[in-house]
């Protein structure tokens, strides 16, 4: 081998070359991964572990990201959605017996509150009359609980009575269900 020139000595197998061709396959894969017209992707030190973005801490002053009491979170949500009046009305319906007394509450129930009119249904006409006498006192008590001007009128309705009207043909001046006798 003394005849060999230095150029011929480098044409032989190089130290980094493997006979099974894995080194050529790896370099082809790297070149194909970069895409046409792009430089091959270089491995950086951050590729092994992706950096996690850590949110900033809120610091010494209170922030929305701080843990909060459920009471303050709920009151903020209620005010954002405008549910204050609805919740107060439902609380009054739930505490009806406490506001009007157990005896009165056992014979009447609130049905609706539309605008400033509260509709109350009684179980007898006698209790409807009694509740009409108590209406100003109940309006005052409800306005203390709900706020002034929320309830101005109480519409007291008697019990649901049976309807004697049967069929399409009826008479206006009939005596009701007794008109078939005699």
C-alpha positions in Angstrom: 0.0 0.0 0.0 2.9 2.3 -0.3 1.7 3.2 -3.8 -1.6 4.7 -2.5 -2.0 8.5 -2.6 -3.7 10.2 0.2 -6.8 10.7 -1.9 -7.2 7.0 -2.5 -6.9 6.3 1.2 -9.9 8.5 2.0 -12.1 6.8 -0.7 -12.1 3.6 1.4 -14.5 2.9 4.3 -14.6 5.9 6.7 -14.6 5.5 10.4 -18.3 6.8 10.8 -19.7 4.6 8.1 -21.5 1.4 9.0 -21.7 -1.5 6.6 -25.4 -2.2 7.3 -26.4 1.3 5.9 -28.2 2.6 9.1 -26.3 5.9 9.0 -27.5 6.6 5.4 -31.1 5.8 6.5 -30.9 8.1 9.5 -29.6 11.0 7.4 -32.3 10.4 4.7 -35.0 10.5 7.4 -33.7 13.8 8.8 -33.6 15.3 5.4 -37.1 14.1 4.5 -38.5 15.4 7.9 -37.4 18.9 7.1 -39.6 19.2 4.0 -38.8 20.4 0.5 -36.9 23.6 0.4 -36.4 23.8 4.1 -33.3 23.3 6.1 -33.1 20.1 8.1 -34.5 20.3 11.6 -31.8 20.8 14.2 -32.1 19.2 17.6 -32.1 21.8 20.3 -31.5 21.3 24.0 -35.2 22.1 24.7 -36.6 19.3 22.5 -36.1 16.6 25.1 -38.3 18.4 27.6 -40.9 20.9 26.5 -41.0 24.0 28.6 -44.1 24.4 30.6 -45.6 27.8 30.8 -46.1 28.7 34.4 -48.8 31.3 35.1 -47.8 34.4 36.9 -48.7 34.5 40.5 -51.1 37.1 41.7 -48.8 38.7 44.1 -49.6 40.3 47.4 -52.9 41.8 46.4 -56.2 40.0 45.9 -56.9 38.7 42.4 -59.5 36.7 40.5 -57.2 33.8 40.4 -56.9 33.6 44.2 -59.0 31.0 46.0 -62.3 32.6 47.1 -65.1 31.9 49.6 -68.1 30.3 47.9 -70.3 33.1 49.4 -68.5 35.9 47.6 -68.3 33.8 44.4 -72.0 33.1 44.4 -73.0 36.7 45.2 -70.8 37.9 42.3 -72.4 35.3 39.9 -76.0 36.3 41.1 -75.3 40.0 40.6 -73.8 39.4 37.1 -76.8 37.4 35.9 -79.4 39.7 37.6 -81.0 37.0 39.8 -81.3 39.1 43.0 -85.0 39.8 42.8 -85.9 36.2 41.6 -84.0 34.7 44.5 -85.6 37.0 47.0 -89.1 36.2 45.6 -88.4 32.5 45.8 -87.0 32.8 49.3 -90.3 34.5 50.3 -92.3 31.8 48.7 -90.2 29.2 50.6 -90.7 31.1 53.9 -94.3 31.9 53.3 -95.4 30.2 56.6 -92.9 32.2 58.6 -94.0 35.5 57.0 -97.8 35.1 57.3 -98.0 32.6 60.2 -98.6 28.9 60.2 -102.4 29.0 60.4 -102.8 31.4 57.5 -100.1 29.5 55.5 -102.0 26.2 55.9 -105.0 27.7 54.1 -103.3 29.8 51.4 -100.3 29.6 49.0 -98.6 32.2 46.9 -98.8 31.3 43.2 -97.1 34.1 41.2 -95.5 37.5 41.5 -95.9 39.3 38.2 -94.7 43.0 38.1 -96.1 44.2 41.5 -99.1 41.9 41.8 -98.9 38.8 44.1 -101.5 36.1 43.4 -102.5 34.1 46.4 -104.8 31.0 46.2 -106.9 30.1 49.2 -108.6 26.7 50.0 -112.0 28.2 50.9 -114.0 31.4 50.3 -114.0 32.1 54.1 -110.2 32.2 54.1 -110.2 34.4 51.0 -112.4 36.9 52.9 -110.1 36.7 55.9 -107.0 37.2 53.8 -108.5 40.3 52.1 -108.6 41.8 55.6 -105.0 40.9 56.3 -103.7 42.0 52.8 -102.3 45.5 53.9 -100.3 43.8 56.7 -98.9 41.1 54.4 -98.0 43.8 51.8 -96.0 45.7 54.4 -94.2 42.6 55.6 -93.3 41.5 52.1 -92.0 44.9 51.2 -89.7 44.7 54.2 -88.4 41.3 53.0 -88.2 42.1 49.2 -87.7 45.8 49.2 -90.1 48.8 48.8 -92.5 48.7 45.9 -91.9 45.1 44.9 -95.4 44.0 46.0 -98.2 46.6 45.8 -101.3 44.5 45.3 -102.3 41.1 46.6 -104.8 39.4 44.3 -106.6 36.9 46.5 -108.4 34.1 44.7 -110.7 31.5 46.1 -110.4 27.8 45.6 -110.6 26.1 42.2 -114.3 25.1 42.0 -115.7 22.3 39.8 -117.0 23.4 36.4 -120.6 22.2 35.8 -120.4 23.0 32.1 -120.5 19.8 30.1 -120.6 19.5 26.4 -120.9 22.1 23.6 -124.5 23.1 24.3 -125.2 25.0 27.5 -127.8 27.5 28.6 -127.0 30.8 30.3 -129.9 30.9 32.6 -130.0 27.2 33.7 -129.9 26.2 37.3 -126.7 24.2 36.9 -126.5 20.5 37.5 -130.0 20.4 39.1 -131.9 21.4 36.0 -132.5 17.8 34.9 -134.5 16.9 38.0 -138.3 17.2 38.1 
